[in-house]
Amino acid sequence: MSRRPPRPDRAPVTPVKLSKDEIAFVRGLVIYQDPHIVALNKPSGLSSQGGRGQVHTLDELLWAFAKPGKARPRLIHRLDRDTSGVILTARTKPAAGFLGKAMMDRKIAKTYRAIVTPGPPEPRAGIIDAPLRRDEQGREAYMRVCPADHPDAEAARSRYSTLGEAPGAALLELDPLTGRMHQLRVHLASLGRPIAGDARYGGALVVGGHPVPRLMLHAAALAFPHPSGGEMRVEAPLPQDMAGLIAGLGLG
């Protein structure tokens, strides 16, 4: 699930030096680009920003698209490290400002796919309206469903629908109507339908005899106003591991 948007109008002054392999890798993630934006299909396991390890984050890898003496593209939003799918960046400061405002005004619509267990929610489609609060445990941060009158409560709403089901699992389409950290993961867990592979929030690590290698949550599409005018929709194909699990479970 996407986190709170970063500040798209700020970029580090000092470029990050990337290897040829890193440059080839991040350029291979591009699913659409023009003079204003670059949209990428982020793989699971790559931090959008602020990672703790030695491996470069996507934000740092964006220096592969910078022209000499110019800033790199700016992230407009983020995805959790283990979530795959569409992530949008702006090539110019005006485009970053335009898209940042569109994000704040909720004019950017996100569509996700998720595999949940042990079956489809009841009802099979609906809106989850459950406030969330942040819960710090050491260096880890969790989100928890809480009463609306809790002093730390943040309004959170998610739309879901069931696309397919099989014994022990279901494939859902999800539209977060707000943008809280881990929102879709926590909302589905609150229904007793955690996302497969989500060890943090109770997701199954084996489904129908198939091992689940990671969080089965994919940002499949992004619809947004384009900085040069009009509306645009960008889609990211499912990664092989998730597509394979869907096929293996008979959810496709």
Contacts in CASP RR format, 6 or more apart in sequence:
PFRMAT RR
TARGET T0000
AUTHOR 0000-0000-0000
METHOD contacts of the structure
MODEL  1
MSRRPPRPDRAPVTPVKLSKDEIAFVRGLVIYQDPHIVALNKPSGLSSQG
GRGQVHTLDELLWAFAKPGKARPRLIHRLDRDTSGVILTARTKPAAGFLG
KAMMDRKIAKTYRAIVTPGPPEPRAGIIDAPLRRDEQGREAYMRVCPADH
PDAEAARSRYSTLGEAPGAALLELDPLTGRMHQLRVHLASLGRPIAGDAR
YGGALVVGGHPVPRLMLHAAALAFPHPSGGEMRVEAPLPQDMAGLIAGLG
LG
1 79 0 8 1.000
1 80 0 8 1.000
1 83 0 8 1.000
1 112 0 8 1.000
1 176 0 8 1.000
1 179 0 8 1.000
1 180 0 8 1.000
1 181 0 8 1.000
1 182 0 8 1.000
1 183 0 8 1.000
1 184 0 8 1.000
1 185 0 8 1.000
1 217 0 8 1.000
2 77 0 8 1.000
2 78 0 8 1.000
2 79 0 8 1.000
2 80 0 8 1.000
2 83 0 8 1.000
2 110 0 8 1.000
2 176 0 8 1.000
2 179 0 8 1.000
2 219 0 8 1.000
3 48 0 8 1.000
3 77 0 8 1.000
3 78 0 8 1.000
3 79 0 8 1.000
3 80 0 8 1.000
3 179 0 8 1.000
3 181 0 8 1.000
4 78 0 8 1.000
4 179 0 8 1.000
4 180 0 8 1.000
4 181 0 8 1.000
5 75 0 8 1.000
5 76 0 8 1.000
5 77 0 8 1.000
5 78 0 8 1.000
5 100 0 8 1.000
5 103 0 8 1.000
5 104 0 8 1.000
6 49 0 8 1.000
6 59 0 8 1.000
6 74 0 8 1.000
6 75 0 8 1.000
6 77 0 8 1.000
6 78 0 8 1.000
8 74 0 8 1.000
8 75 0 8 1.000
8 76 0 8 1.000
8 90 0 8 1.000
8 96 0 8 1.000
8 97 0 8 1.000
8 99 0 8 1.000
8 100 0 8 1.000
9 74 0 8 1.000
9 93 0 8 1.000
9 96 0 8 1.000
9 97 0 8 1.000
10 74 0 8 1.000
11 71 0 8 1.000
11 72 0 8 1.000
11 74 0 8 1.000
15 63 0 8 1.000
15 66 0 8 1.000
15 69 0 8 1.000
15 72 0 8 1.000
16 56 0 8 1.000
16 60 0 8 1.000
16 61 0 8 1.000
16 63 0 8 1.000
18 26 0 8 1.000
18 56 0 8 1.000
18 60 0 8 1.000
18 61 0 8 1.000
18 63 0 8 1.000
18 64 0 8 1.000
22 56 0 8 1.000
22 61 0 8 1.000
22 64 0 8 1.000
23 64 0 8 1.000
25 61 0 8 1.000
26 40 0 8 1.000
26 58 0 8 1.000
26 61 0 8 1.000
26 62 0 8 1.000
26 64 0 8 1.000
26 65 0 8 1.000
27 64 0 8 1.000
27 65 0 8 1.000
29 40 0 8 1.000
29 41 0 8 1.000
29 42 0 8 1.000
29 43 0 8 1.000
30 38 0 8 1.000
30 39 0 8 1.000
30 40 0 8 1.000
31 39 0 8 1.000
31 40 0 8 1.000
31 41 0 8 1.000
31 86 0 8 1.000
31 234 0 8 1.000
31 235 0 8 1.000
31 236 0 8 1.000
32 38 0 8 1.000
32 39 0 8 1.000
32 234 0 8 1.000
33 39 0 8 1.000
35 91 0 8 1.000
35 92 0 8 1.000
36 90 0 8 1.000
36 91 0 8 1.000
36 92 0 8 1.000
36 95 0 8 1.000
36 226 0 8 1.000
36 227 0 8 1.000
36 228 0 8 1.000
37 73 0 8 1.000
37 88 0 8 1.000
37 89 0 8 1.000
37 90 0 8 1.000
37 91 0 8 1.000
37 95 0 8 1.000
37 99 0 8 1.000
37 226 0 8 1.000
37 227 0 8 1.000
38 62 0 8 1.000
38 65 0 8 1.000
38 73 0 8 1.000
38 88 0 8 1.000
38 89 0 8 1.000
38 91 0 8 1.000
39 86 0 8 1.000
39 87 0 8 1.000
39 88 0 8 1.000
39 89 0 8 1.000
39 222 0 8 1.000
39 234 0 8 1.000
40 58 0 8 1.000
40 86 0 8 1.000
40 87 0 8 1.000
40 89 0 8 1.000
41 84 0 8 1.000
41 85 0 8 1.000
41 86 0 8 1.000
41 87 0 8 1.000
41 236 0 8 1.000
41 237 0 8 1.000
42 48 0 8 1.000
42 58 0 8 1.000
42 79 0 8 1.000
42 83 0 8 1.000
42 84 0 8 1.000
42 85 0 8 1.000
42 86 0 8 1.000
42 87 0 8 1.000
42 219 0 8 1.000
43 84 0 8 1.000
43 239 0 8 1.000
44 81 0 8 1.000
44 82 0 8 1.000
44 83 0 8 1.000
44 84 0 8 1.000
44 214 0 8 1.000
44 215 0 8 1.000
44 239 0 8 1.000
44 241 0 8 1.000
45 81 0 8 1.000
45 82 0 8 1.000
45 214 0 8 1.000
46 57 0 8 1.000
46 58 0 8 1.000
46 81 0 8 1.000
47 55 0 8 1.000
47 57 0 8 1.000
47 58 0 8 1.000
47 81 0 8 1.000
48 57 0 8 1.000
48 58 0 8 1.000
48 59 0 8 1.000
48 75 0 8 1.000
48 78 0 8 1.000
48 79 0 8 1.000
48 80 0 8 1.000
48 81 0 8 1.000
48 87 0 8 1.000
49 57 0 8 1.000
49 58 0 8 1.000
49 59 0 8 1.000
49 75 0 8 1.000
49 78 0 8 1.000
50 57 0 8 1.000
50 59 0 8 1.000
51 57 0 8 1.000
51 81 0 8 1.000
58 75 0 8 1.000
58 87 0 8 1.000
59 75 0 8 1.000
62 72 0 8 1.000
62 73 0 8 1.000
62 74 0 8 1.000
62 75 0 8 1.000
62 89 0 8 1.000
63 72 0 8 1.000
64 72 0 8 1.000
65 72 0 8 1.000
65 73 0 8 1.000
65 91 0 8 1.000
66 72 0 8 1.000
66 73 0 8 1.000
71 93 0 8 1.000
73 89 0 8 1.000
73 90 0 8 1.000
73 91 0 8 1.000
74 89 0 8 1.000
74 90 0 8 1.000
74 93 0 8 1.000
74 96 0 8 1.000
75 87 0 8 1.000
75 88 0 8 1.000
75 89 0 8 1.000
76 88 0 8 1.000
76 89 0 8 1.000
76 90 0 8 1.000
76 96 0 8 1.000
76 99 0 8 1.000
76 100 0 8 1.000
76 103 0 8 1.000
76 108 0 8 1.000
77 87 0 8 1.000
77 88 0 8 1.000
77 103 0 8 1.000
77 108 0 8 1.000
78 87 0 8 1.000
79 85 0 8 1.000
79 87 0 8 1.000
79 219 0 8 1.000
80 181 0 8 1.000
80 182 0 8 1.000
80 185 0 8 1.000
80 215 0 8 1.000
80 217 0 8 1.000
82 214 0 8 1.000
82 215 0 8 1.000
82 217 0 8 1.000
83 215 0 8 1.000
83 217 0 8 1.000
83 218 0 8 1.000
83 219 0 8 1.000
84 217 0 8 1.000
84 218 0 8 1.000
84 219 0 8 1.000
84 236 0 8 1.000
84 239 0 8 1.000
84 242 0 8 1.000
85 218 0 8 1.000
85 219 0 8 1.000
85 220 0 8 1.000
85 236 0 8 1.000
85 239 0 8 1.000
86 110 0 8 1.000
86 219 0 8 1.000
86 220 0 8 1.000
86 221 0 8 1.000
86 222 0 8 1.000
86 234 0 8 1.000
86 235 0 8 1.000
86 236 0 8 1.000
87 219 0 8 1.000
88 99 0 8 1.000
88 108 0 8 1.000
88 222 0 8 1.000
88 224 0 8 1.000
88 234 0 8 1.000
90 96 0 8 1.000
90 97 0 8 1.000
90 98 0 8 1.000
90 99 0 8 1.000
90 227 0 8 1.000
92 227 0 8 1.000
94 227 0 8 1.000
95 227 0 8 1.000
98 225 0 8 1.000
98 227 0 8 1.000
99 108 0 8 1.000
99 224 0 8 1.000
99 227 0 8 1.000
102 108 0 8 1.000
102 224 0 8 1.000
102 225 0 8 1.000
106 177 0 8 1.000
107 224 0 8 1.000
107 225 0 8 1.000
108 222 0 8 1.000
108 223 0 8 1.000
108 224 0 8 1.000
108 225 0 8 1.000
109 175 0 8 1.000
109 222 0 8 1.000
109 223 0 8 1.000
109 224 0 8 1.000
110 175 0 8 1.000
110 176 0 8 1.000
110 219 0 8 1.000
110 221 0 8 1.000
110 222 0 8 1.000
111 173 0 8 1.000
111 174 0 8 1.000
111 175 0 8 1.000
111 219 0 8 1.000
111 220 0 8 1.000
111 221 0 8 1.000
111 222 0 8 1.000
111 223 0 8 1.000
112 173 0 8 1.000
112 174 0 8 1.000
112 175 0 8 1.000
112 176 0 8 1.000
112 184 0 8 1.000
112 217 0 8 1.000
112 218 0 8 1.000
112 219 0 8 1.000
112 220 0 8 1.000
113 163 0 8 1.000
113 171 0 8 1.000
113 172 0 8 1.000
113 173 0 8 1.000
113 174 0 8 1.000
113 217 0 8 1.000
113 218 0 8 1.000
113 220 0 8 1.000
113 238 0 8 1.000
113 242 0 8 1.000
114 171 0 8 1.000
114 172 0 8 1.000
114 174 0 8 1.000
114 184 0 8 1.000
114 188 0 8 1.000
114 195 0 8 1.000
114 196 0 8 1.000
114 216 0 8 1.000
114 217 0 8 1.000
114 218 0 8 1.000
115 169 0 8 1.000
115 170 0 8 1.000
115 171 0 8 1.000
115 172 0 8 1.000
115 195 0 8 1.000
115 196 0 8 1.000
115 207 0 8 1.000
115 212 0 8 1.000
115 216 0 8 1.000
115 242 0 8 1.000
115 245 0 8 1.000
115 246 0 8 1.000
115 249 0 8 1.000
115 251 0 8 1.000
116 169 0 8 1.000
116 170 0 8 1.000
116 172 0 8 1.000
116 188 0 8 1.000
116 193 0 8 1.000
116 194 0 8 1.000
116 195 0 8 1.000
116 196 0 8 1.000
117 168 0 8 1.000
117 169 0 8 1.000
117 170 0 8 1.000
117 193 0 8 1.000
117 194 0 8 1.000
117 196 0 8 1.000
117 203 0 8 1.000
117 204 0 8 1.000
117 207 0 8 1.000
118 168 0 8 1.000
118 169 0 8 1.000
118 193 0 8 1.000
118 204 0 8 1.000
119 165 0 8 1.000
119 168 0 8 1.000
119 169 0 8 1.000
119 170 0 8 1.000
119 193 0 8 1.000
120 162 0 8 1.000
120 164 0 8 1.000
120 165 0 8 1.000
120 170 0 8 1.000
120 172 0 8 1.000
120 193 0 8 1.000
121 160 0 8 1.000
121 162 0 8 1.000
121 170 0 8 1.000
121 172 0 8 1.000
121 188 0 8 1.000
121 191 0 8 1.000
121 192 0 8 1.000
121 193 0 8 1.000
124 161 0 8 1.000
124 162 0 8 1.000
125 160 0 8 1.000
125 161 0 8 1.000
125 162 0 8 1.000
126 159 0 8 1.000
126 160 0 8 1.000
126 161 0 8 1.000
127 157 0 8 1.000
127 158 0 8 1.000
127 159 0 8 1.000
127 160 0 8 1.000
127 177 0 8 1.000
128 156 0 8 1.000
128 157 0 8 1.000
128 158 0 8 1.000
128 159 0 8 1.000
128 160 0 8 1.000
128 187 0 8 1.000
128 188 0 8 1.000
128 190 0 8 1.000
128 191 0 8 1.000
129 156 0 8 1.000
129 157 0 8 1.000
130 145 0 8 1.000
130 156 0 8 1.000
130 187 0 8 1.000
130 190 0 8 1.000
131 145 0 8 1.000
131 146 0 8 1.000
131 147 0 8 1.000
131 148 0 8 1.000
131 150 0 8 1.000
131 153 0 8 1.000
131 154 0 8 1.000
131 155 0 8 1.000
131 156 0 8 1.000
132 143 0 8 1.000
132 144 0 8 1.000
132 145 0 8 1.000
132 146 0 8 1.000
132 153 0 8 1.000
132 154 0 8 1.000
132 156 0 8 1.000
132 180 0 8 1.000
132 183 0 8 1.000
132 186 0 8 1.000
133 143 0 8 1.000
133 144 0 8 1.000
133 146 0 8 1.000
133 150 0 8 1.000
133 152 0 8 1.000
133 153 0 8 1.000
133 154 0 8 1.000
134 141 0 8 1.000
134 142 0 8 1.000
134 143 0 8 1.000
134 144 0 8 1.000
134 152 0 8 1.000
134 181 0 8 1.000
135 141 0 8 1.000
135 142 0 8 1.000
135 143 0 8 1.000
135 144 0 8 1.000
136 142 0 8 1.000
141 181 0 8 1.000
142 182 0 8 1.000
142 200 0 8 1.000
142 201 0 8 1.000
143 180 0 8 1.000
143 181 0 8 1.000
143 182 0 8 1.000
143 183 0 8 1.000
143 185 0 8 1.000
143 186 0 8 1.000
144 186 0 8 1.000
145 186 0 8 1.000
145 187 0 8 1.000
145 190 0 8 1.000
146 152 0 8 1.000
146 153 0 8 1.000
147 153 0 8 1.000
148 155 0 8 1.000
154 178 0 8 1.000
154 180 0 8 1.000
155 178 0 8 1.000
156 178 0 8 1.000
156 179 0 8 1.000
156 180 0 8 1.000
156 183 0 8 1.000
156 187 0 8 1.000
157 176 0 8 1.000
157 177 0 8 1.000
157 178 0 8 1.000
158 174 0 8 1.000
158 175 0 8 1.000
158 176 0 8 1.000
158 177 0 8 1.000
158 178 0 8 1.000
158 183 0 8 1.000
158 184 0 8 1.000
158 187 0 8 1.000
159 174 0 8 1.000
159 175 0 8 1.000
159 176 0 8 1.000
159 177 0 8 1.000
160 172 0 8 1.000
160 173 0 8 1.000
160 174 0 8 1.000
160 175 0 8 1.000
160 188 0 8 1.000
161 172 0 8 1.000
161 173 0 8 1.000
162 170 0 8 1.000
162 171 0 8 1.000
162 172 0 8 1.000
163 170 0 8 1.000
163 171 0 8 1.000
163 172 0 8 1.000
163 173 0 8 1.000
163 251 0 8 1.000
163 252 0 8 1.000
164 170 0 8 1.000
164 171 0 8 1.000
164 251 0 8 1.000
164 252 0 8 1.000
165 171 0 8 1.000
165 251 0 8 1.000
166 249 0 8 1.000
166 250 0 8 1.000
166 251 0 8 1.000
167 208 0 8 1.000
168 207 0 8 1.000
168 208 0 8 1.000
169 196 0 8 1.000
169 207 0 8 1.000
169 208 0 8 1.000
169 249 0 8 1.000
169 251 0 8 1.000
170 193 0 8 1.000
170 251 0 8 1.000
171 246 0 8 1.000
171 251 0 8 1.000
171 252 0 8 1.000
172 188 0 8 1.000
173 220 0 8 1.000
174 184 0 8 1.000
174 188 0 8 1.000
176 183 0 8 1.000
176 184 0 8 1.000
182 200 0 8 1.000
182 201 0 8 1.000
184 195 0 8 1.000
184 217 0 8 1.000
185 194 0 8 1.000
185 195 0 8 1.000
185 198 0 8 1.000
185 200 0 8 1.000
185 201 0 8 1.000
185 215 0 8 1.000
185 217 0 8 1.000
186 201 0 8 1.000
188 194 0 8 1.000
188 195 0 8 1.000
189 195 0 8 1.000
189 198 0 8 1.000
189 201 0 8 1.000
189 202 0 8 1.000
189 203 0 8 1.000
194 201 0 8 1.000
194 202 0 8 1.000
194 203 0 8 1.000
194 204 0 8 1.000
195 201 0 8 1.000
195 203 0 8 1.000
195 215 0 8 1.000
195 216 0 8 1.000
195 217 0 8 1.000
196 203 0 8 1.000
196 204 0 8 1.000
196 207 0 8 1.000
196 212 0 8 1.000
196 215 0 8 1.000
196 216 0 8 1.000
196 245 0 8 1.000
197 203 0 8 1.000
197 204 0 8 1.000
197 205 0 8 1.000
197 212 0 8 1.000
197 213 0 8 1.000
197 214 0 8 1.000
197 215 0 8 1.000
197 216 0 8 1.000
198 215 0 8 1.000
198 216 0 8 1.000
198 217 0 8 1.000
199 205 0 8 1.000
204 212 0 8 1.000
205 211 0 8 1.000
205 212 0 8 1.000
206 212 0 8 1.000
207 245 0 8 1.000
207 249 0 8 1.000
208 249 0 8 1.000
210 245 0 8 1.000
210 248 0 8 1.000
210 249 0 8 1.000
212 245 0 8 1.000
213 241 0 8 1.000
214 241 0 8 1.000
216 242 0 8 1.000
216 245 0 8 1.000
218 236 0 8 1.000
218 238 0 8 1.000
218 239 0 8 1.000
218 242 0 8 1.000
219 236 0 8 1.000
220 235 0 8 1.000
220 236 0 8 1.000
220 238 0 8 1.000
221 233 0 8 1.000
221 234 0 8 1.000
221 235 0 8 1.000
221 236 0 8 1.000
222 233 0 8 1.000
222 234 0 8 1.000
223 231 0 8 1.000
223 232 0 8 1.000
223 233 0 8 1.000
224 231 0 8 1.000
224 232 0 8 1.000
224 233 0 8 1.000
225 231 0 8 1.000
225 232 0 8 1.000
226 232 0 8 1.000
237 243 0 8 1.000
238 246 0 8 1.000
246 252 0 8 1.000
END
